[in-house]
Amino acid sequence: MTSISPKETYKAVIREEKNGKDNSKKFFLEIWSKKCLSHSIDLLALEIHGDVYTDAEFGTLEWSSDEKYLIYIAEEKPKKSEPFIKRKPAEKDKDGASGDKKAAPGEEFVYRQDWGEQLTGKKSSVIVQCEVESETLTILQGLPDNKCPGQVRFTPDGKGIVGVVWDAARPRRLGLVFCTNRISQLFYLGFDRTYRRLSKDLCAVRSPRFLHNGDLIWLQRVPDEPHHACMKIVKLTKNKLNEIVSNKPAIGNDGVESVVVDIVDTSTPLINGESFYGVYAHSLPRRCEPSNDGRVVFSTVSVNEVRCYVLEVASGKLVDISRKKRGSTTILCANGDMLLASFSSITTPAQLYVAKLPKAGHEHTVNWKRVSDPDLIPERLAKLKADVFPMLVWPHGGPHSAFVDSYSLETAFFCLIGFAVVQVNYRGSIGAGNATVKFLPRRIGQADVKDCKLATDEVLKSFPVKDMNICLYGGSHGGFLVAHLSGQYPEVYSVAVTRNPVIDIATMVNTSDIPDWFSRSQNKLPWFNGTRRQECTLPYRYGGFTVTHLAARYPKMFKAMVLRNPLVDLATKVNYADNPDGCYAEVGSAFLECGEVQDRDLLAMRQCSPMKFVHEVCAPTAIMLGSGDKRVPYYQGLDSLPVEMDNLINAADWFFTHLKA
């Protein structure tokens, strides 16, 4: 994790080292100036805090405006504990011994919840300030009890910080990763321990950013919809922020922020004739304001691409400044009036581009210049014997995510060995308006399965693929759909690979880290034949759910399946995953943290799960299960390069073994 100081005098780096013997970690804060190392601080040596957070949800490394201080997020140092019965020497009086230094009896095995998938072991966060010159570390005080802070930044005047806090006192913590709907608050914490809430109560916020004029913007949405959906960009003016901070009672914001970019249900026209489908970004760029004129740049999924936009904060006017070529343009940084972006497409690896942002009103004339060459890739890895290819149908996970026209190692691998790859953005995917996202809850196992089957049929009509060699591939909810398709259409799909699939929603709801997701997934509503479907782009988790459905419903269509951690049964997932709330969300029920589990909810989860069709599956199916997945347990640990490559090679081998010549 790195951070450049405001005047670009210093570069801060937090470096993690692991001890190979006991797998313990060490964290070092390095300060570089003019390519020379001026400071190297062992952050764990003083035992002030635990591991440093470097993830995208909490992780922070920010400089103060005067370049004298740094702040970051770390695990709170746990209190000492010991067994009730322990033989030890007689205690001696020690002058100055504090209560915190004394071990609490009987608490060494007390269970403490963490924040779920990809945040294992992260239980209680603290804000750490480092005075660079003296190398002094200080835990900032003043936060209310049971609040976990993250995404913090210094205020422009240097008198405090702003950030996001999540409530750690709820009966069950729900997973944060990929879940933008978690209740959270934007806060101000002064160095005099003044604490103020800046955002409305009962909303979900993230990614605060200060503008040059002192105004504060952030992303915000309601917390009770799908786990990821369209977000607002809202603003709190400098004057309103100062008013809230100066109030003597510790009251919060009662709605004084203004909406700059609102939720988009379908689409809204832009001034250059293009359409805008809403903001689906998980964060704004760290440096998002190119100059002092009140314009902000950001990127978001738009239909089947990632597009970048210039936003005039005062008026809310948006202009698309993406490259005109097909593909995805992602803003990386804005400095002065210069923009740095990454561009890639399905056929072209990522390249760096720079552009000078034109004056307001002329943004559409932006001219992107390439400053790096794409990596060379082979034309093919396998000798092709014919012009007709086996087809790989691949629904994404999520379910509220999307495939985009950008380079993917996995997609390229399958294409290079001779497959025609179809990546399906079914209804419920992001980037096509919030109404599309909200369409899927209460219809999982129905609308998504039919969309995947429709995509298969359309490709068979239009492209040179073998209708007897159709494979299924997906993870998590993609594995869920694979199982459904394989069982319901056995005459179509004949081979499948799934990774950590959800087979039974009802048994998953109590142990997943997002149990609320399942409560809105199913409600026996009619299928709408006339509903607009999204494009299928050429080409995991929820993808396994989808693939499992496809394999179960169309067992004769697909020849083989590979499921990577697929979602196969929501009824079983609800009991052990880190998102049990999601199980309730997707079947249209309320997730309650107390009271009796209703049989009708578990039945609804089972009814929409591909486990219902398991007896119909004919396709040879490979189920790939990892060792660290809290969302679709059994656990997923398929995130290292050697494991990922082994997974791809085994999936390809499974397909070739079971495909008919």
N, C-alpha and C positions, 0 to 999 in steps of 0.2 A: 504494500500500500504506500503510495507516494503523494506528496503535495508540494506544489511550488508556492513560495511566499508571494504576497501581493506585488512587491516591487521586483520580483524575480531575482532576489539576491541569494536566496537559499532554496535548497531542495531537501525536504524531510522524507525519510524512508523508514517504514517499520518492517523489519526483516524477521522472519520466523525461522528458527532452526529446531530440528528434532534430534533427540538422542536416540541412536539406533538400538541401544541396549534395552532401555525401559520405555522408549517411545515418548518420553517427556519432552515438553516444548520449552524453548527460550525465545524471548522477544527482545530485539534490539532497536532502539530509535537512533537513527543516524542522521546527522545534519551535514549537508554538503554545501560548499561554497567555492565557486570557480574550479570545479572538478577536484577539490581537495576535501577530505573528511575532517571536519572541525570538531564534531562531537560524536561519541558512540556511547549510548546509555543502555545498560542492562535493565530493562523495565521490571523484571521479576526479582532482581537482587534484593531490593529493599522490602519485599513482601508487603507492599502497599495494596496490591490488587492481584487478581488472577490473570488468566489469558486475555490477550488483547482481541477485540472484535474487529475482524477485517471483512465481514460479510456485507452484502448489499442492503440488508434491513437495518442494522444498527450501526455498522462500521462508519467511522469518521476519522479524518486526520486533517485538521484545519489550522491555519495560521491566523494570529491576530493582525489587525491592520498595521501595527507598529513593528511587526515581525519579531517581537520579543517572546511570545507565548505560542504554544501549541495545545490543542485539545484533542483527545481521543476517547474512545469508549472501551471499557474493559470489564471483566467479570469481577463482581464484588468478592472481597476476601471472605470466605465463610468463617463463622465463629468456630472456635475450637470445641471439640466434644470428646467424650470418653464414655466407656461402659458404666453402668450403675455399680457393678462390682469389679474393682480393679485393685490389684495389689501394688502398692507404691510406698515409697519411704514417707516418713512423717514430714508434714509440711512445715516449712520455716517461714517466719514472717519476712516478707520482702517489701521494703519501703517503696512506695510508688506503684505497687501492683494495681492494675485496673481491672474492673469487672470483665472487660472484653478479653483480657489475657487469660482469665480463668476458664478452664474447660467446663462446658455444660454437661452434666451427667446424663447418660441415656439418649443422646441425640446424634450419635455417630451414624445411625442407620435410618434417620428420619428421611422420608422421601421428599425430594424437592423437584417440582416440575420444571422442565425446560420448555423452549419455544418451538419444539417439533422438528419436522423435516429440515435437514441441512443446518439446523441450529442446535444440534445435540450438545448437551453440556452447558448451554448458555441459559442461565437461570435468573440471575439478577445483575443488571448492568449498573455501572457507575461512570460518571464523567471525570476524566483525569486531565488536569492542567499541568503542563510542563513549562517551567521557566528555563529557556534555552541556555542562557549564559551561565547560570548557577547549577543547571541540571537538577533542579528541584521539582519533585512530583507532588501534587496536591489533589486530593479527592474533593471535588466541589460539593458543598453542603447546601441544603435548603429545599431539596425536592420532597414532596409528600411521601409518606410511607407507601410501600408496595407499588411504586411507579418505576418502570424500566425505561430509561432514556436512550435515545439514539438519534442519528442524523442531525447532530448539533453543529451550530455555526456561531462565530462571534458576531455581535452586533457591530455596526459600523463605528459607533462611538467608543467601543471597547469597554463599556461598563457592564456587559453581561453577555449571555448567549441565548439563542433560541434553538429549539429542537422539537422532537416528537417523543411523547411518552405513551407507553401501553400499560394498562392496568394488570398487575400481577396478582391481585387479590381474588380474582374470580375462582369459583370452585374448580374449574378445569381450564387450563390454558389451551388455546387453539393455535394451530400452526400459523406462522406468519408468512413463510416463503410462498410467493405467487398469490397471496391472499390480500388484495388491496382493500377488502371490506372489513378489516378488523377495527373495532372501536379504538380510537386514539385521539390525542389532543396535541395541539401545538402550544408550546409553553415558552415563557421568558423566565430566565433565572439570572438575577443580578449577582455581582460578586459581593454584594452586601446581604445576600441570601433572600432577596425579594423574589417571590415566585408569583407568576401570573399566568392564567390560562388565556391564550390568544384566539383560539378557534371556538366554534360553537360546541356545545355539549352533544354527545351521541352522534358523532360523525367520524369518518375515517380520513386521516390526513397523512401526507408524506411530502418529502422533498422541499423543505423551505429554502428560498433563495432571496437574498437581498439585492435590490437594484441600486444603481449608483446614486439615485436621489433619496435613498433611505427607505423606500417602500418595500414591503415584504410580499412575495407571492409564494403560492404552494399549490399542490394538487389536493383535491377534496372530493369525496363522494359519500353517499349514504351507506351505512354499514350492514344493511339487511338484504342486499341483493346478491346476485352471483358473485363468486369469489374474486373474479376480475371482470370489470366492466368499464364503461365510459366514465371519465372523470372530468371534473371542473378544474379550471385554473382560476384561483381567487386571489384577491389583493387586499392587503391591509396597509393603509397609507402611513407614512412616517408620523404624521400628527396624531392619528388614531392610536398608533402603537405607543407613543409617548403618553397619551391620556390614560391608557390602560395601565401602563407601568407606574404612573404617578398616583393612581388611586390608592388610598390608604388601606381600605379593606381588600383582602385577597380575593377579589371577585374576578370573573373571567369575561370574555368577550360575549356580548349578547346579540351578535349579528351585525357588527359594524363593518365586516369585510364586504367587498363588492365582487361580483362575478365578472371575470374578464372573458372567459370562454366557457359556455354552458354545456350541459349534456346535450348530445345530438342523437335524437331517436332514429332517424333514417339518414339524411344527409342535408347539408346546407350549401348553397352556391358561394363560391369565392369570386372576387372581382375579376379574376383572369379567366372566368368561365369554367373552372374546374370545380369539383365537389369535395367537401370536407365531411368526414364521417365521425369526427370526435377524437378525443385524446385518450389513448390507451397506454401511454408510457408509464412505467413504474417509477420513473424519476426524470427530473429535468437535468440538463447538462450542468456540471459543477460551475462552469463559467458559461452562462447562457445569455448575457447581455453584451453584445459586441462593442457598443460604445455608450456614450452618455445620453442618447436620445430617446430612451424609454422603449426600445424594441428588444424583444427576446426571441431566441431561436430554440427550437426543440424538434424532436423526431417522434413519430408514432406510426403504428400499423395503419395502413389505409388500403382496404380491400385486400389485394394479394401482394402488396409491397410495403416497405417502410419508406415514408415520405418525410421531408423536413420542411418546416414552415418558419416564417418570420411573423411575429405577433407584435402589433402596436398596442402596448398595454393600456394606454389612455382611451383608445377608441374600440379596442377588441378586433381591429381589422387584421385578417390573416392573408398571407400570400405564400403560395407553394414555391419553394426555391430549389426543389429537387432537380437532379440531372434529368434531362429530357429522355435519355435512353432508358429502355426497360431494365428494371432492376431496383435495388433498394439503396437509398441514400440515408446515412445515419450521421447526424451532427456529433462530433467528438468534443469540440472546444471552440469557443469564440474569444478572440483576444484583439482589442482595438476594433477595427472594422474588418478583421480577417477571420475567416471561418475555416475550420479543418473538419473534413468529413471522410467517412469510409463508404465506398461504393462496391457492391458485388451483385452478381446475378446467379441464377442456377448454373450457368455454364462458365462463369468467370469468378475466380477467387477475389478476395477483398483487395482493393487498392485505395491509396490515400489521395484525396483531392483537396485543393485549397481554392478559396474564392474571396474576393473583396466584396463586402456587402454594399450594394448601391445605396444611394440616398433614399429616404422615405418617398414612396410613390413610384419608385423605379426598381423595386426589388426583383421584378420578373426578368430584368435584364442581366441577372447574375451570370457570371461566366466561370465555370469550374475548370481548373487546370489540374491534370494528373501529375503527382509528384513521386509516385512509386509504380513499379511494374508488377503485374500479377505474377504469382508463382506459376511455373510451368507444370502442366499436368499431362499425363499420357493420353493418347487418343482412345486407347482401350487396353484392358488387361487380359482379355480373353478373345480367342479367335471366334468370330461370328460365322456360323455355318449357313445362315439364311437371312432373308430380309424381314422375317416375321419373328417377333420377340416374345419371350415369356413376360407376363405382366405382374408387377408387384403393386398391390393396392395397400395404401399406407395412410390410415386416418391418424390425426395428431392426438396427443393427450390433452389434459387440461381439466375439463373440456373447453374452458373459455380461454383458448389461446388461438394460434393460427399458424399455418405455413405461409411463408412469404417468398417472393422471388429473390432469394439470396443464396450464396454458395453454402452448401452443406457437404461435409466430408462423407457422411453416411449415404446421402443421395448419390453423390458422385461415384462412390464405391460400387453401388449396385448397378448404376448405368454403365460403368466401365467394364463390368463382367458380363454384360449382355442383357440386362433387364430393362424393360420399359416401366418407369416408376410413375405412379399416379398418387399424388398427395392430395387428400381431400379436405377442404374447408367446408364442413357441414354447418347447417344452421346452429347457432350457438357460439360460433367462432367470433373473435373480436375483429374490429376494423371495418365493419359494414353497418355501423349504427347500433345504438344501444338496444333497439327493439329486436334486432337479430340475436343479440346475446341473451336477452330475457325470454326469447321464444323457447329455448331448449328446456329449462326447468319445467318439470311435470311431464316432459315428453321424451326423456332419455330412454334409450332402448327402442324407440319408435322412429322419431324424426331423423335422428342421426344415422340410424341403420338404413333407413330408406334413402337418405341422401347418398350414402356410400354405395348402395346397390345401383342407384341411378347413375352415379359417376362411372361405375364399372360398365354399365350398359352403353353409356354414351361413348366411352373410349373404344369399346369393342366395335361400334359402328363407324368410327372415324379414323382409327389408327391401325397400323399393321401389327396386331398382337394375336397370340394364339389363344383362342377361347378355351382350349383344353389345358392350358398351362397358366392358370391364374393363381397367384400366391397372395397370402395375407400377412401383414407385418404391422405390429403396433405394440405400444406399451401403455400401462395404466388404463386410462379410459379408452385408448386406442385398442388395447388388448381386450377390453370389455366388448367393443364392437366387433373385433375379430371373432370372438367366441360366438356372438349372436349370428353373424353372417355364416360362419361355418356350420352352425347347427340348424339354421333356418333355410339355408340355400345350399345343401350338400351337393347338388348337381352342378354348381357353379365354381365354388372354391374348394381346392383339393389339398393344399399344403399351407400350413400356418406356423408362424413363430410369434410368440407373445412374451413380453417382459413384464413381470409383476402384474398380471391381469387382475381386475376386479371381476370375480366370477359371481359373488353373492353379496349384494349390498347390505342385506339385513344382518349378516354376521360381521360386517365390517364397521358398522356405524359407531359402536361403543369404544373402539380402540384406535380409530384413525385420528389424525390431528386436525381434520376439518369435518367433524360429524354434521355440521350444519348444511354442508353441500348436498347431502342426500335428502334433506327434508323437502326440497323443492324439485327433485328430479322427476318424480312420477305423480301424475294425476290423470286418470283415464279420460283424456280429452280426445276429440276426433282428430283424425289426420286431415290437414288442409292441403288438398291437391293443388290448389292454385297459388300457394305461397312461393314467393321468389326464392330461388336457390342461388347460392354463390357459385362463382366459377370454381372449377377444379384446376389447380396449378400443377404443372409438371413438378411432377417432381422432376409421446410415450406415456406416458402413464395412462391418461384417459384414452389414449390411442389404443392401448391394449384392450380396454373395455369395448371400444368400437369394433376392433378386429374380431374379438371373440363373438360378439353379436353377429357379425357378418358370416363367420364360419358356421355358426349354429343355424342360421336361417337359410343359408345357401350352401349346404354341405357338398353338393355336386358341382358347384361352380369353381371353387378354389381347390387347388391341388395340394397345397401345403401351407402351414402357418408357422410363424415364429412370433411368440408373444414375450415381450420383455417387461417383467413386473406388471402384468396386466390386471386390470380391475375386472374381476369375474363374478363376485358376489357382494353386493352392497350390504346385505344382511349380516355377513361375517366381518366385513371391513369396519362397520360402525363400532365394533367392540374393542378394536385394538389400534386403529390408525390415529395419526395426529390431527386429523380433520374430520371428526365424527359429525360436526355440524353440517358439513357438506352433504352427508348422506341424507339428512332430513331436508335440506334445501332443495335437492333435486327431485324428491318425491312429493313436494308441496306441503310439508308439515313443518311445524314450529320446533326448533331445537330448544329443549328445556334442560337446564342443568340440575333440576330436582324433580322429584315425583316419579311415578311408575312409567316404565317404557311401554308404550301402547302396542298391542299385538298387530293392530291394523297398519302401523307404520312399518314394522318388520315385514309384514306380508307384502306391502307395496314395494319395499326394497327387493324382496325376493322375486316378485312378479316381473320387475323390469330388468333383472339380472340375467346374463346369458346362462347361468347355472340351470335355469329352467329348460334350456334346450340342449344340455350337454349330451343327452342320449342320441341326438340326431347328428352329431359331428362325425364326419367320415374322413376329413383331411388329416394326414399325419401332422401332428402339432408339437412343436418344441416350445416349452415354457421356460423362460430364462429368469431366474430369481436371484436378486442380489442380496446383500447382507446389511444394508443400512437405510432402508426405506421406511419411514414412519407414516407415510401417507397411504401406500397400498402395500402393507406388510403381507407376506414375508418380505424382509427388508432389501432395499436396493443399494448396492455399492458399486454400481457400474459407472463410476465417474472418473476413473484414472485412465490414462491413455492405453496401457497394456490390456486392461480389462475390456475397454471399449473395442479395441481392435480384435481381441479374442472373440468377443461377442459377435462382431460383424462377420468374421471368417466362419464361425460356427453356424451362423444363420444362413450364409450363402451355401455352405456345405449341405445343410439340411434341405434347402430348396432344390439344389441340383440332384441330391440323392433321390428325392421323391417325385420330381417332375418326369412326365412322360416325354420321350423323344418326339 
